[in-house]
Amino acid sequence: MTQISFEFYPPKNDQQRAQLDRTAERLKAHDPEYVSCTFGAGGSTLRYTPETVRRLHQEHGFVAAPHLSCVGGTREEIHDLLQLYRAIGCNRLVALRGDMPSGMGQIGEMRYASELVEFIREATGDHFRIEVGCYPETHPQADDALADIRWFKAKVDAGADAAITQYFYNADAYFHFVDAARAAGIEVPIVPGIMPISNFSQLRRFSQSCGAEIPRWISKRMMALGDDVDAIREFGADVVAAMCRRLLDGGAPGLHIYTLNMARPTQAILSRL
């Protein structure tokens, strides 16, 4: 059976909390292995992450994995968060370097995700299963693809158990990346991150900032559909589901779906699978 996991972001107000609750209830039927919860853009919603993780775990019954970032935080602050997440009942984490929190002018005591993974292992032993990020189309700040693989290996050598990729729309990019990782001695599971396509203009802006490539043929088809929201959703679900099928047939160990706190686009993909 294919392992599925979902990513949510922390809601900031009652309306967003109600939206998250509705989405969580609808996606529960797909029996995810776990769900993760982000910091939000630029670390701006850091204070909302623990309460969302508690809600997902205790009220919705999910295995919940908070995202933990080292940028902008001290070792003491990160240690306190680790203790808080243990108390909540978490046994998984997604460890990332992260973006500089809004309004902060200097980096924290740790600069790299590999340092964060090492610190988590020193502080908590094997209590947490640690997922890290990786980039099939190369991290936008990496010098080159080989350097990117070296940084990935550093995180695994520090104690990461598995990796989740940045989203992509080219299955070959994933397969080539996995081959390169294996050649470098990286043996952990590499789970493809999947971004549904619903709001194409929003996706295009986000992709430009994070270095994810949208193939030209997809962009052209989306532009041809104009403002036909239903047609865009159907086409997007068809394209992403076909890619997911190819990934799974090619040996991907599961799918980690970036839900954006919406159930419908994720359900459209899973129903096609």
Secondary structure, 3 states (H helix, E strand, C coil): CCEEEEEECCCCCHHHHHHHHHHHHHHHHHCCCEEEECCCHHHCCHHHHHHHHHHHHHHCCCCEEEEEECCCCCHHHHHHHHHHHHHHCCCEEEEECCCCCCCCCCCCCCCCHHHHHHHHHHHHCCCCEEEEEECCCCCCCCCCHHHHHHHHHHHHHHCCCEEEECCCCCHHHHHHHHHHHHHCCCCCCEECEECCCCCHHHHHHHHHHHCCCCCHHHHHHHHHHCCCHHHHHHHHHHHHHHHHHHHHHCCCCEEEEECCCCCHHHHHHHHHC
